[in-house]
Amino acid sequence: MLPVYLSIEGLYSYQQKQEIDFTRLTEAGLFGIFGKVGSGKSTIIEAISFALYGETERLNKQEKRTYNMLNLKSEGAHIVFDFLNYQNRKFRFVARWKRRKRFEETTTLERIAYEWRGDSWVPMESADAGLVTNLSYPNFRRTIIIPQGQFKEFLELRGKDRSEMMKEIFNLDRFDLGPKVSALQKKNNSLLEHLKGALSGFESVSMEVLAAKQEELASAQKTLAAVRAETSVLEQEIARLTEGRRLRADLAIKQQEAAKLLNEQAKIDTLEKDLNIYERTSVAFREILHHTQQLNKEKEQLTFKIETLTGKKQDILSQLEQQEQEWENIVAEYLRLDAFKAESDDLQLLVGIAQNRKLQASLNKRIADGQPHLLRVQEEEKKLLEAIGAKESELESLKNSKIDTSILLALESWYQTDEHLSAQIEQLGKQADLLRGELAEIASIFDTQGLAIDAWEALLLDQEDQWNTALIELQHEETQLQVQTKLAAFAHDLVEGQACPLCGSLDHPSPMIMHDLHLYEKDLTDRRSELRNNLRQLKEKYQQLMQASTRWKEKNEQVEQVDSAHMQLLERRSLHRQQFSWDSFSATDKTLFLSYKDKNKLEEQHIKRVEQTLKDARSQLQDTQLKIEKYRNSLNEFEQRMAVTAGLIQQSEAQLRILTVQDFALLDETQLLYRKLQVEEKVRLLEDSHKRLSESIQQLKTNFAHINGERSAAKEQFQQLYQQLSARQAEISALLKEHGFGDIMQVQQILQRNIDIDSTKKVIQEFHVRLDSLSSQIADLEKRVAEDQFDEVTFEEKMNLHSLKREELELQIRFTGALEKECARLQVEFAKKEKLLDAYEKLNLRKSNLTTLENLFRGSGFVNYVSSIHLQRLCEIANVRFHRLTRNKLSLTVNENNEFEVVDFLNNGFRRSVKTLSGGQSFQASLCLALALAENVQSLNKADKNFFFIDEGFGTQDAESINVVFETLQYLHKERRIVGIISHVEELKERIPRAVTVVNDVNNGSQLHYVG
């Protein structure tokens, strides 16, 4: 078995879904699962075992297994395990269950198995993993996955138990041949009787009858051969005539096709003539006409271009005159541009002076208005400080008079614990009463049957033994009756003077006479039916009582557990009440406690109200202080801005260049701004106009020069094109005269037909090829028809004769076939008779040999012998590694009782029990035996890779031994073996290449992390 994938959710400490991709781990050959004690390492292999077999080492079915295995924070558990078995088939086993509404109840465990077929999972009929692994659960945990604490089980098993284990693992039952020999004897005797009866049915089969039938068959076969030869000659003649008839039909078809092609001959000739004319004209004129057309097109384009350029030239001259006139109009004012700019700057300064004077007036007003507000807020601050002081004194007084809450909290916790314990005690009492009622119901079942609960099983088993003994005695009587019946039949068939089939005597003075055998036989049958009916009823009764007994034991255990828990809770409540240490309060009456609790609650509410009032007052004081700070900052800012504004006014008056403050004293800020905008607009218009006209005039002059040059170049190109067109016209006139055309229109009409030269040639060529081929085929067919001498009348006569001959042949075949079947039947019957005689002789010899084997295989001696051989072989394989681990100091062997012993080479090779080994040596021996056992089991299953999982801490090994163990485990990878280790030893974790670390998180449960 090779694991592929595992997912765990809701199992033990695995609260959330965790997944393991074993393909990442098994690639390395050696991998580990590490974590601290209690992290959930062993749960991984327990999940695998539970998914495969529904069994675990920790809990059994009677221990509320599904509830105890379910994580307390999870609503359900879900396990999925994928693996490859020894046949490399892929399987998936799923186990799941959920929690019911009552916390301690769960649904029934559901286990489902699937097999991967094609590209999907197909459900299997059975979820028994033993069917696909060839291992029972006990041997699975001994050879594939060894749980914690079970690693040394195989080493320390007793001889008998180990033999039974070897018997199951290696299928040694096949060597327990005693029962098989008995069965073979019974079967052999039955076959001898059956052969005697079978031989009596072959008296009519003899060699003489078979020879007569074979002679008759030989004569019929000669007649059949002669008829077949005549039919074959006739069929050859008919085939020749049929071929002549087919040739004449083919000749008629070919002649019709040839006539049809000859009718199309004129059309093809015309097409060929038109094609030749078109091809010559195209070669001579197409290129030159195309070139002439291109030159005319270019001539038209140049003419249009020259006309367009002439128009553009006139437009540019007109625009240039207009722009130069505008330039003359603005030159005078443009020369005064600097004076206009100085005036604009002075106006900007005057606007600033007006704005600053306006700001001075506004600041003076705000300073005068702000002083009263500052004084009012300062008065509010003083009142708030006095109120806060009063509230702080009140709060201090309330806190000093408050009840100690720690006492109330401790009392409330004590009362809650006491009530909880009382409720649990009451619940357990009800549960115990319910369980005792169920026990009474179960006990009534046994009382009804008149049986004791502790002694019913022995009584029923004794009754079953008595009835089984009576049934065996009845079978002996039936055997005696059958013998007597057979003897009576032999006595009835005796004939005076003939030999007796039993003793061979010819004289029969007093033959056996039996009366009322049928009545005796009926009586035995009735007694047998009665006994079997009693046994069936007894079995049903046993199963019913076994179920009731099991339930009684379970309920009894539950009653004991509930009573124990009830007593523990009573003791806990008594101890809890002894710890009550508050003299002012009562342990049985909560009234005083509740009164103090309500009074404390009212005081706390009053304190909270005072604290809230104090908090609001402090918040209001903070807002008031912020306002005071804000008002002071504002007044200081206004005074600073007043000083700055006065300085700016003086600076602006000193910077005036053309204008004076007195000239514009009557104008306000808006009028000054309007005057400034007028001057700035005039400056902008002058600058923009100067820039625009300068650039426009320069661009127009550039465009004029460019267009004038382009027009001259176009005129030169026009002259060149005119000369080329004249030359082409002369060439066309010469070609027209050379090819006999009157004008160019005739040429254009021919070229406009656009004949596809290649396809037209192909059509003409295919026509000629087809016509030539048909002519050749017709000539050949006419020659063959002239030579075949076909006659329709002769053909019809031959066909009728062939039909009659076929009927004669079929009749002869049926007659001959019937004779062959009869001869074959006689041969088969004769062969059967010879086989039966031969088998009868062999069975007689087998009867003697089986008697010898029966004496040989009595008891289980041979099975024990084979088991010893397997154990010795296991020791040989295990010692290869055990010698290396113990440095050749110790060796494993098996004694005559199939128990393991140790050979101590340091003490003259004396043997001693494996129980004398130290803890580390026991681990080493167990490891070597487990590896050898797993190797043997998986080699029997022909597994491609052997897998072995150890859940052991390796804590008994010293550092040097761990090195040797690690080297041994690493060497297994070279032998195509895969070993998984579960351990907490850090030294191993550091040396193993692939691993999974398990961490038990307080909130999320066990978490898996890959390493390597």
PyMOL commands that set and color helices and strands:
alter all, ss='L'
color gray80, all
select helices_A, chain A and resi 22-26+42-53+61-63+65-69+130-133+137-143+153-156+159-169+172-175+178-202+207-263+265-334+337-400+405-449+456-493+517-578+591-654+662-664+669-739+744-751+757-787+792-856+861-885+905-907+914-916+919-940+959-974+986-991
alter helices_A, ss='H'
color red, helices_A
select strands_A, chain A and resi 2-9+18-21+30-35+76-84+90-98+110-117+120-123+145-146+890-894+900-904+910-913+946-951+977-983+994-1001+1005-1011
alter strands_A, ss='S'
color yellow, strands_A
deselect
rebuild
show_as cartoon
